[in-house]
């Protein structure tokens, strides 16, 4: 059995993980990235839309191009950054400080890092309804993977459930690919995503039905349609349901942090609705209550990829500093400022409230 002993293990090769690896390696640490997919970049490789924000956060750059930029950044550190693709990190054993992982389906390995940056991202939420296991029912991430990674459209006519940013963006990408979007359903009384995304699909004739949801999928062996209905103020069905013709149902109803390793590590956790699930307490350096583990990105609260990249840089730099590698305090302060700017204003209010609920001054203090 092979065993790896990096200075820093980064779990996840998405925007947060790649940013953490770049900072840790830049400080001089030997870094190992364990990524479950067949490529680095995470969700960025699926994202063809241009990012918002400032120049520092790649404003005006498409997601897949940002993934390439980050890959090129870590490549400059040569052998200081190693990568294991198609690798599932399966467990963490606190007493031995041991991480176990499977490379593909053949090789089981041990990893004994001095420090860990957990950037494992999030998983899609699903909602229960009759026939939701029929072929033709997808999560939005699966639809993005089919279209933007493999060049395959999921169907000819799609019903989108969820009008957050993901639902709106994927709807627009479907339209660009020549797929008809029958409607976008949203259970809330308002659109959850940015108005600029909503305006694009509305201009193309796609109805966005607020206070509506799916009742059941229709079909015997594949999706042939869906029954939908209006919701009252308590989110209960009201009035008669009606049929929408479609061959695909796409669920964009939110994400939840992939936090299993944090539980295994004994990190102090709390359920925070504004952050979309159970998340760890953290200090400003992104360090958890387990002194050997930092985290960044959606695993510590669902947010934009721009924030994930900055959190990754803070975590990677802090993890390297804890091992005695020299880092720039000016860079750290700059990253903190940029993160604060991203969360400023009305849009970031819920994130600020959520983070404040699990922020500690330092682990020498009572959390």
Secondary structure, DSSP 8 states (H G I E B T S, - for coil): --EE--SEEEE--SHHHHHHHHHHHHTT--EEEE-SSSSSSGGGGG--SB--S-GGGTTT-BHHHHHHHHHHHHHTTGGGEEEE-SEEEEEEETTTTEEEEEETTTEEEEE--SEEEE---EEE-----BTTTSBTEEEHHHHHIIIIIT-----SEEEEE--SHHHHHHHHHHHHTT-EEEEEEESSSS--S-HHHHHHHHHTT--EEETEEEEEEE-SSB--EEEEEEE-TTS-EEEEEEEEE-SEEEE---EEE--HHHHHTT--EEEEGGGTEEEE-B-TT-B-SSTTEEE-GGGGS---HHHHHHHHHHHHHHHHHHTT----HHHHHHHHHHHHHHT-TTTTHHHHHHHHTSB-S-TTS--
